Amino acid sequence: MVTSDLGACEWFVWDLRRSGLIDRGPLDQIVGEFLKRNPRAEAPALAEFLVDQGTLTAFQAERILNGKSQGLVLGPYVLLDAIGSGSMGQVYKASSKNDSNFYAVKVLPRRSMWNVRLARRQVRSFATFEHPAVVPFVDVGTAGGLHYLAWPLVEGNTLESLIQHHGKLAPATAALYAVQVAQGLTVAHQNNLFHGLVKPSNVMIGSDNQARILDFGIGSLLVENEGESLVDTMSTANTLTSGLDCASPESIMEPTNRTPAGDQYSLGCVLYYSLTGHVPFPEGSAVEKMMAHQTKEPTPIRELVPNVPAGLVAVVQRLMAKTPEERYSGCDELVEALEPFLGDLNQLNGPGGSGARTPPNSQSGGRMPGLGNRSNPGAKITLPSRSNPGGSGMRSNPASSSMIVPPSAQTPQPPASRGGVPSRASFNLPAVSDETEGGAAARSHTPPELGRPMPKLPTRGATTGRPEPMRPARPAKPMPPPELEELPDAEPAWAEEASEPRGKGNAGTIGLIAVAIVLMVIVYIGATLLMK
Ligand SMILES: Nc1ncnc2c1ncn2[C@@H]1O[C@H](COP(=O)(O)OP(=O)(O)OP(=O)(O)O)[C@@H](O)[C@H]1O
């Protein structure tokens, strides 16, 4: 199809070609047919058509209409939608050209500096085991100057989101999720992997009532490894701050001191949050929170929620012991300590509700996922119902803006062999990519995205069809074919990383941050003593 045939859609079609989302042949055919029927159509109309017939997702169309055609294909991943953003970067729902499964792809800010080689080693470690509560870190790569990390996409709502919207959990429900997380951590710790950032926003509860730990791998990237720190200083600082509510005292004193025992402390904070609806130290500045983790005890749980069993409170206290040695010998011991509090979930009252029922879509058949027959053989464990508004606290919350829409509601579900998480074996891991955008960016057909409303597209009245704000007008000179075009961000970040051990400088900076934190703590304690 020649450029002159494209009319007012010319710039859009060029950008679409540059994006690498669709093969040129099929694209030209679809566009040609559309323009034959609508010769005067402008770009938004064409975009809407492509979304309607499933060639583009609404997110992709919106990005391209806004002139952001780069970065939609990162290595094997085709970005389909934005899920949310965290302290390290933006997270996208993506499909992989390697296996057609869905992934959560975290894209780090441009020019983040970290050592991809060591991150790849992390990825390989996750290939050695599987657990229903562990969402494995499956890929890391660089494309067009952007670094990306990938995990299988899981459906559900985070504990943070659930509790923010529906309040604290019933003790048995809180214990159930803590057991599931502890089981996942047990297996990870046995494989020499700690999490380092366990917190309510990193625990996803699926419609099968299985807790799944998100963001595995990131904590290790924050830690010095062979003298090289993996994540740039700014990302490290942001991530540490965002994790402060559940950070162990020892990781606060020394940010690279992340261990299995630290995961226990963080899980203690998560359990405290589940039982009370508040993090242990909700008040004050970042420094005051750091101090509190070092020196203070949180408000006693039974002062806030009298019906929490004393034994469960004792478990939280032990998990949150200030010194690692006082905690459990391992998460397996913790699982045993929690099991007596699972009770009979049929009898439980959730936030504002009566008994819970087994969810119709529960894959566990009412049994506690992950525990099999091992625990409470006598107890008839029925999982809390998402669909029971008066139930046990595990309720769906379609109104939550911070929640992702379960992919089942958006797109055809990928084959899930582990209660929502595609099995590691089925990942068919993409060769860790180190390609530049556009170069190896294979042209693929984007899987149709169902059910997402079309974004408000720019009005069609504009003479160019170009939305506002517009990019600068295209130069009058003939454009080179996209294949030959120089991509603006195609600088090989990997080459830099390979030649320069940036982590060392970064490690030094983390050391300085640690020293500064220690000094702040000392000054604070001194000032407090003087005031007394
Ligand atoms: N594997 C995953 N499957 C589905 N959603 C995910 C997955 N990983 C992350 N998310 C979602 O992506 C969003 C952003 O995640 P991200 O980890 O960046 O932020 P966060 O945990 O909220 O904050 P922080 O960066 O401070 O930890 C969150 O809503 C999170 O639930």
The ligand as an SDF file (V2000), in Angstrom:
LIG
                    3D

 31 33  0  0  0  0  0  0  0  0999 V2000
    2.3520  -10.9400   38.5070 N   0  0  0  0  0  0  0  0  0  0  0  0
    1.3910  -10.0300   38.5820 C   0  0  0  0  0  0  0  0  0  0  0  0
    0.1470  -10.3300   38.1500 N   0  0  0  0  0  0  0  0  0  0  0  0
   -0.8450   -9.4190   38.2060 C   0  0  0  0  0  0  0  0  0  0  0  0
   -0.6870   -8.1630   38.6760 N   0  0  0  0  0  0  0  0  0  0  0  0
    0.5270   -7.8110   39.1120 C   0  0  0  0  0  0  0  0  0  0  0  0
    1.6260   -8.7130   39.0900 C   0  0  0  0  0  0  0  0  0  0  0  0
    2.7130   -8.0740   39.5900 N   0  0  0  0  0  0  0  0  0  0  0  0
    2.3090   -6.8250   39.9110 C   0  0  0  0  0  0  0  0  0  0  0  0
    1.0010   -6.6630   39.6290 N   0  0  0  0  0  0  0  0  0  0  0  0
    0.1950   -5.4540   39.8620 C   0  0  0  0  0  0  0  0  0  0  0  0
    0.8100   -4.3640   39.2190 O   0  0  0  0  0  0  0  0  0  0  0  0
    0.6040   -3.1840   39.9710 C   0  0  0  0  0  0  0  0  0  0  0  0
    1.9200   -2.4670   40.1780 C   0  0  0  0  0  0  0  0  0  0  0  0
    2.7910   -3.3510   40.8730 O   0  0  0  0  0  0  0  0  0  0  0  0
    4.1080   -2.8570   41.5800 P   0  0  0  0  0  0  0  0  0  0  0  0
    4.7720   -4.0510   42.1890 O   0  0  0  0  0  0  0  0  0  0  0  0
    4.9180   -2.0510   40.6410 O   0  0  0  0  0  0  0  0  0  0  0  0
    3.5530   -1.8490   42.6600 O   0  0  0  0  0  0  0  0  0  0  0  0
    3.2490   -1.9810   44.1780 P   0  0  0  0  0  0  0  0  0  0  0  0
    3.5600   -3.3470   44.7260 O   0  0  0  0  0  0  0  0  0  0  0  0
    1.8650   -1.4790   44.3670 O   0  0  0  0  0  0  0  0  0  0  0  0
    4.2460   -0.9280   44.7640 O   0  0  0  0  0  0  0  0  0  0  0  0
    5.7830   -1.0760   45.0510 P   0  0  0  0  0  0  0  0  0  0  0  0
    6.5390   -0.8430   43.8070 O   0  0  0  0  0  0  0  0  0  0  0  0
    5.9870   -0.0210   46.0360 O   0  0  0  0  0  0  0  0  0  0  0  0
    6.0160   -2.4520   45.5860 O   0  0  0  0  0  0  0  0  0  0  0  0
   -0.0380   -3.6080   41.2820 C   0  0  0  0  0  0  0  0  0  0  0  0
   -1.4170   -3.3470   41.1950 O   0  0  0  0  0  0  0  0  0  0  0  0
    0.1820   -5.0860   41.3350 C   0  0  0  0  0  0  0  0  0  0  0  0
   -0.8240   -5.7690   42.0140 O   0  0  0  0  0  0  0  0  0  0  0  0
  1  2  1  0
  2  3  1  0
  2  7  2  0
  3  4  2  0
  4  5  1  0
  5  6  2  0
  6  7  1  0
  6 10  1  0
  7  8  1  0
  8  9  2  0
  9 10  1  0
 10 11  1  0
 11 12  1  0
 11 30  1  0
 12 13  1  0
 13 14  1  0
 13 28  1  0
 14 15  1  0
 15 16  1  0
 16 17  2  0
 16 18  1  0
 16 19  1  0
 19 20  1  0
 20 21  2  0
 20 22  1  0
 20 23  1  0
 23 24  1  0
 24 25  2  0
 24 26  1  0
 24 27  1  0
 28 29  1  0
 28 30  1  0
 30 31  1  0
M  END
$$$$
